[in-house]
Amino acid sequence: MHWDLGAQDPRFLYTLGAFHAGISILTFLAYAFDKRSAIKGRGRIPENTLHILSLLGGWPGALAAQKLVRHKTRKQPFRLIFWITLLSNLVVLVWLMSENGQQALSDLLYFARQ
């Protein structure tokens, strides 16, 4: 199966959107769980895990959790790294929509199926 990525094949956009929605929900839940654990004095989710979830595309869920459950809103080092992960994710998304990004992803998918 060959995907013509981007506007030529909406399956790519649907898959990308579904992945981002799923990872955002997971990230939101991780933030909420971590906030509850902090309040109750229980084991916490490592900050690196929260950053990785954001970098993988869960930044909308992270941003929502920061606003709705008021978690991770004060620690400056955490906030700076969060914004770096958000911008990095957006740069990759824009690149994936470019001709070069689409070709690279198409090549990667082709070699992964071999």
C-alpha positions in Angstrom: 0.0 0.0 0.0 1.5 3.4 -1.0 0.3 6.6 0.6 0.4 9.8 -1.3 0.7 11.9 1.8 -0.9 15.2 2.8 -3.7 16.6 0.8 -3.4 13.8 -1.8 -4.4 11.1 0.7 -6.7 12.1 3.6 -5.9 8.8 5.4 -2.6 10.4 6.4 -4.3 13.4 7.9 -7.0 11.3 9.6 -4.3 9.0 11.1 -2.2 12.0 12.2 -5.3 13.7 13.7 -6.4 10.5 15.5 -2.9 10.0 16.9 -2.7 13.6 18.2 -6.1 13.3 19.8 -5.2 10.0 21.5 -1.9 11.2 22.8 -3.4 14.5 23.9 -6.0 12.7 26.0 -3.3 10.4 27.4 -1.2 13.4 28.3 -4.1 15.3 29.9 -4.8 12.2 32.0 -1.1 11.9 33.0 -1.1 15.5 34.1 -4.3 15.1 36.1 -3.0 11.9 37.7 0.2 13.6 38.6 -1.6 16.6 40.1 -3.8 14.2 42.2 -0.7 12.3 43.3 1.0 15.6 44.3 -1.9 16.6 46.4 -2.1 13.2 48.1 1.7 12.8 48.6 1.9 9.7 46.4 4.4 8.6 43.7 4.6 11.1 40.8 5.0 10.8 37.1 8.5 11.9 36.1 8.7 15.3 34.4 10.6 13.8 31.6 7.6 11.5 30.9 5.3 14.5 30.7 7.7 16.2 28.3 8.0 13.1 26.1 4.2 12.9 25.9 4.1 16.6 24.9 6.8 16.1 22.3 5.0 13.1 20.8 2.0 15.4 20.1 0.2 15.5 23.4 0.9 19.2 23.9 -2.8 20.2 23.4 -3.7 17.9 26.3 -0.8 19.2 28.4 -1.8 22.8 27.7 -5.5 22.0 28.6 -4.4 20.2 31.9 -2.1 23.1 32.8 -5.1 25.5 32.5 -7.9 23.2 33.8 -6.2 21.4 36.7 -3.7 24.2 37.3 -0.7 21.8 37.2 2.9 22.6 36.3 2.1 26.3 35.9 4.7 27.7 38.2 8.0 25.8 37.7 9.9 27.9 35.1 12.3 25.2 33.9 9.4 22.9 33.3 7.4 25.5 31.5 10.4 26.5 29.3 11.0 22.8 28.3 7.2 22.4 27.6 7.2 25.4 25.2 10.2 24.0 23.5 8.5 20.6 23.0 5.4 22.4 21.7 7.3 24.4 19.1 9.4 21.4 18.1 6.2 19.4 17.5 4.8 22.2 15.4 8.0 22.5 13.3 7.9 18.7 12.6 4.2 18.9 11.7 4.8 21.8 9.2 7.8 19.9 7.8 5.6 16.7 7.4 3.2 18.8 5.3 6.0 20.0 3.1 7.0 18.2 -0.1 10.3 17.1 1.5 8.6 15.9 4.6 6.0 14.0 2.7 8.7 12.3 0.6 10.8 11.4 3.6 7.8 9.9 5.4 6.7 8.1 2.2 10.2 6.6 1.9 10.2 5.6 5.6 6.8 3.9 5.3 8.0 2.1 2.1 11.1 0.8 3.8 9.2 -0.2 7.0 6.9 -2.4 4.9 9.9 -4.2 3.3 
